[in-house]
Every structure is written in structure tokens, then in C-alpha cells.
Amino acid sequence: MAKIRLIELGSAAMLAAAMMVPAVAQAASWPEKPVRIVVPFGTGGGTDIQARLLANNLRTITGQNFVVDNRSGAGGLIGAELVVNSDPDGYTILFTTATLAINTTLYSKTLKFDTRNDLVPSTLVSNAPNVLCVHPSVPARSVKDLIAIARKNPGKLNNGVNTPGSTSHLAGEMLAQLAKIKTVIIPYTGGGPAMAGLVTGDVDFLFATGPVAAAALKTGRVRCLAVTTAEKNPSFPDLPAIKAAVPGLEIGNWYAMFFPKGTPPDIVNKLSSIIKQALNDAKIKGFYAREGLEPVGSSPDELRNQLQHDVEKYAKVIKAGKIPLR
């Protein structure tokens, strides 16, 4: 009986080993056919532009096509759900932003998947700051000036935000909560319209995305006071990190790649590796420097930790700001 049991155990081990061989071989040769990069936002935005630039470079590195597929809607969750429901064979990638961490809580009433369990983190590609900008009519030359004005005029300053639930929105909420000021949130349909509202004076200040702020600064029609990332941003060398004036206010609009649950770990790690290689390309480096983006190229574990940290942080901001859940 014991001998039969040993034979059974040996057979099971051999079967398990045999099953592992195809997975390892698949990872070693990946990609063997075109790879789809799902961008859960429209064409022409920061995520889409980066995806297409990276896709061209990844094709050069691997010899296979990386095809960008835009699936916008619900703050990026429609495209994310598409990836969650895709085959975990390594040929469907989600390229999304920090809105995934925000929407984990914001859309908790209607979300059809678990962002932290149904998506496999691969790599944090880049980071972009939000930039605090004011209309020239606002006599603030620093973050402390703006806070002082807001405290003297509670509920009078209009804070434009890109879209509800964006990092622009959460940065405004964090400023109000941490600096203990009252402002009026004015939502727009995107970063471009929000900046247009600031330029015309319809709003007094705005946490703009890096690329939008950089373009607006060149016109001289706005004044920028600080960046929201942990350190000063090379693309805005004259601007301090806002946390120096408002401790705890740190929010970056990261861009990252995920696979559906069940994707072989070797493929997940291989994408992380080739993204690091792509980020060393001179053309990509130049683009990132011009657009206020910081290349990262993290490990899967680093992205997993970033997502978990941000989900918890933004959940607290949403609860404290009594932002309606969807």
C-alpha cells in the first residue's frame, strides 16, 4: 500500500513538473504574436501618447507588434474590466493611471472586479506631477499665500478640477482638508477644458497635469506655484514640492501596466524588464523630459505596493471629503 502511495506521489510530481514546462517555455519565448495594450481612455491623452510611443519601442526590442486599443469610459474602468476578463496568456495588457486606485473606492458600489486581486501588477512606467496653478488675478506668489487668501475668504475661491475622481480632484480635496480651507470645487470634462477655465478666470486655481501646466506656462497666462510629487520635478525646476507648505500633500499621477489574474509570473517579470529597456531609449527620454514625466520602470512588487498604498490613502480622502460613491 505504501509502495502504491509512493508511486502515486511520484506520478503527481512528474505531472506537475510536466505542466510547468510549457509555461516556462511560453514565458521564455514571449511574445510570439501581437500584444494588445488596452488604454482605458480616449486617443490623444497622456496615457494614449505614452502607450503608442512605448509600443513602437517594444516592437523594436521584441520583434512583435504591440497594438494600442482605446476603450474609454467610467474613469478607466471599462477598459480595466475588459483586461480582467481577457485570457491570462500575456497577450493583453492594461496601461492605466493612478485613477485605478481612486476608482477602487469611488466606484465601489458598481465595480465588477477587485482591482487588487483580479489585476496582476507588472511595472510602474512613469510618474507625472500635478501642478498647482493660479489665475494671474489671484495675488498669490506661493502656496502659503494662496492658503492665507483662502482662509480670509472661506468658500470664495473656485478650485477647478479636471474630472471628478481624477488626481486633480483629489489634490484639491487634500489641499482643503490638510490646510483647513474651504473652496468651491468646479469639475470639468478633462485637463484641457479645466485649464481653459483657469485661463479665462472662471476658476481661481487648478491642479493641472504636468503636460498641460507646461504648455500653459509658456503662454504666460497662468502662474504656477508648486508640484505635488514628493520631490521637485526637473521639468519645473523653479517650483517647490507642495508638501513643504502642506505636509502630507503628495499625489502623483502614475502610469502603470497590469495583466489579468493568472498570467504566468515569468511573463509579468519579462514585461517589467523590457519596459526598463524601453525607458532608456533617447527618444522616450526626450519626450518624458519635455512633458514633465519621470520614467520609473519598477518591479511588479513595487507597483503592487504603490497601488495598495494609494487605494488606502485616497479612500481616506474620499471619506473625509464626503465625495459621493458611485
N, C-alpha and C positions, 0 to 999 in steps of 0.2 A: 504493500500500500504506500509506504514511504517512498519506494523507488518510483512508483507511478506518479506520485505528487512531485518528485524532483523533475521527472520528465516533463510534466505539465508546466512547472515553473520555468524550466529551461526553454520550452517551446514558446511560452509567453514572452520571455525576454528577447528571444530571437525575432519574434513577430514585431515587437516594439521597435527593435533596432532596425528592422527592415523598413518599417513605416517611416522612420526618421530619415532614411537615406534620400528619398525623393524630395523631402522638404529642404534638406541641406543643399542638395543639388540644385533645386529651384532657386534658392537664395543666392548661390554662387553664380548662377548664370543670369539672374535678374538684372535688367529687363530683357525679355526675349521677344516682346511685341510692344506696340504703342501703349503708353501710360496716360491715363486721363487725370488731369488736375482740375478738380472741381473748385471753382471760385464762387462762393455764395453771395456775390454782389455783382452789380452791373459792369459793363465794359467801360474802360476809361478811368476807373478809380485807381487808388493807390495799390490795392490788392491785385487787381487785374493787370496793371502795368508791370508790377514786380513778377507776377506769375509768368507773363509772356517773356520777359527778359530772362528769367531763370530757365524757362522751358527751352529756349534756344541754346543756352549754355549746357543744359543737361543732355540735349541731343548730341552736342559735340563730344561730351565726356563719355556717354554710353553707346552712341551709335543708334539709339532708338528715339522715336518721336515721343515728345511729351505734349499732349494736346489739352489746351485750356478750354474748359466747359463752364460757362457762366450760368449759374442757377440762383438768381436773386430772390429775396422775399423773406419776411419775418425776421429782419435783422440778422440774416445769415443762417437761419435755422433750417430753411428749406433745402439748401444745398448740403448742409451738415447731415440732415436726415437721409438724403439720397446716398451719401457715403456710408452712413451707418448700415443701410440696407443693401449695400453692394457686397459682392463676393470678396472675402478676405484673402485674395490671391496676390496682392501687391500691385494691382493694375488700376486702382482707383485711390486717389489721394485727395484729401481736403486741405485747401490752403485758405486759412481764415485768420481772424484777428482776435484781439482781446475782448471783442463783443461777445465771444463764446462764453467767457467767464461771467460777464454781466448778465447775459440772457439765460444762464443756468438758473438764476433766481428770478429775473424779471418775467420770464415766460414759464415759470414753474407750474402754473395752472393748466397750460396747454401743451407743454413739451412732451413729445412722444418717445424720447430716448434719454438715457443717462449720459450726460456729456463726459463724465469721468470714468465710466466703465465701458461704454459702447464705442468709444473712440480711442485709438492707441496713439499716444504722442510719439512723434519721430524727431522733430527738430524745431527749435525756435530760430527762425530765419533772420529776423531783424527787429529792431526797436525804433519807434518814432516818438518824439515828444509831442505833447500838446503845448501850444504856445499861448500864453495869456496876452491878449492884445486889447487895446482900448481905442475908442474914437478920440481924435485929437481934441474934441471939446471937453473931454474929461481931464481935469488938471492933475493927473496922477503920473508921476515920474518913476514910481517904484510900487512894488506890491503893498508895502506899508502905507503909502499914500492912498492907494485905492481902498484899502480896508478902512482907513480913517474917514474917507469920504462916505463910504457905505454906512459906517456907524453913525455919522452925523445926519444921514438921510436914509433911515431904515425904510426898505420897501420902495425906494425911488429909482435905484439903478436897475436897468434891464440887462440880464445876462443871456445873450444869445447862445443857443446850443445847436450842434449840427443836426442831430436827430434824437428823439427820446431813447434813452438806453445806450447811447454812444459814450465813448470815453470823454468826449467833450462835455456831455451832460453830467456824467459822474464827477468830473473835475470841478464843475460849477457847484454841484451839491456838496462836495468835500470842502471847497473853499468856504461856503456858507456855514457848514457845520463846525469846522475847525477854527475859523476866525470869528465865529459867533456874529455873523452879519445876516441881514435879511435882504434878499434881492428877488427880482421877478424873472423866472425862467421863461424865455421865449424860444420855443422849438422851431426848427426849420426842417427842410426835407433833405439837407445834405450840407457838406462843408462849404461848397461854393455859394449857395444861397445865404448861408449864415454869414459868411464874410461880406457878401454884398450888403446885408443888413447892417453890418458894422460900419462899412464904408459910407453908407448913406446916413448913418446916425440913428437908424431905427432902434438899434441896441447900443448900450454903452460899452460893454466888453464881451469878450468871447474867448474861449479856449479853442483855438484853431488847430488843425493838424499841421505838422511841420511843413509839408509842401505848400499848403495853402497860405500859411503865415509867411513863408519865404517869398512867395510871389507878391503878396500884398505889401510887404515891407519895401520892395523895390519901387512901388508906386508912390511911397511917402504919404499915403492916405490913412495909415494907421500907425499906432505906436505900440511896440511890444515890450513887455515888462519882465517876463521870466519864462523858463521852460519847466515842464512838470516831471521830467526824468530825474533820477537820483543825482546825476552829476550834470555839469554844464555840457551843452551839446556843441560839437565842433562846427556845425553849420550856423550856430547862433552864438558866436564866441563872446559877444558883449552882454549876453543875458545870463543872469544867475539862475540857479535851481530854486524853484519857488519854496521848497521846504526850508530854506534858510530863514524865510519870513513866516512861513506857516508850517511848523513841524508836523510831520505826518502826511503832508500832501505830496504824494508821489504816485504818479499814474502814467504809464507808458502804453502807447498803442502798438502792442507787439503783433507780429505776423508769424504764423507757425503752420507746420504741416502735420497732419494726422492720417492714420489709416483706420479702416474698420476693424472692430474687435475680431481677433482670430488670425490676423495677418502674421506670418512667420516672423519671429524676432530678428532673424538674420537680415530679412528684407528691410525691416524697420531701421535697423542699425546701418544698413548699406545706404539707404537714402540719406540718413544723417551725415554719413561720411562724404557722399558726393556733393551734398549741398555745401559743406565746408569748402570743398574744392572749387565749386562754382563761385562762391563768395570771394575767392581770391582773384577772379578774373578782373583785369584792369577796367573793362567797360562797365562791369557791375559796380566796382568800387567807385568809379567816377559818377555814375548815376546816383548811387546812395549818398555820396558827399553833397551833390547838388540839391538833392531832395530832402535833406535833413534826416536821413535814415542812417541807423547804425547797424552794420552787419553783425550777426551773432554766431549762428551755426552751433547750437547747443546739442548736448546729448539728449536721448529720449527721457532719461530720468530728470534732467534739469527742466525740460518742458513740462513734465508731469508735475513737478513741484511748483513751477510758476503758475500753472492752471489752478491747482488746489489752493495756493495762497491767494490768488486773485478772486476765485469764487467766494472764499470766506470774507475777504476784505470788502468786496462790492456788495455782498449780501447785507453786511452791517450798514453800509452807506444807504442802500435802498430802504432798509427798515427804518433807519433814523430819519430819512427824508420823507418817509411815508409815501414813497412812489408806488402808484397802483400796480399790482401784479397782473399779468395778462394770461 
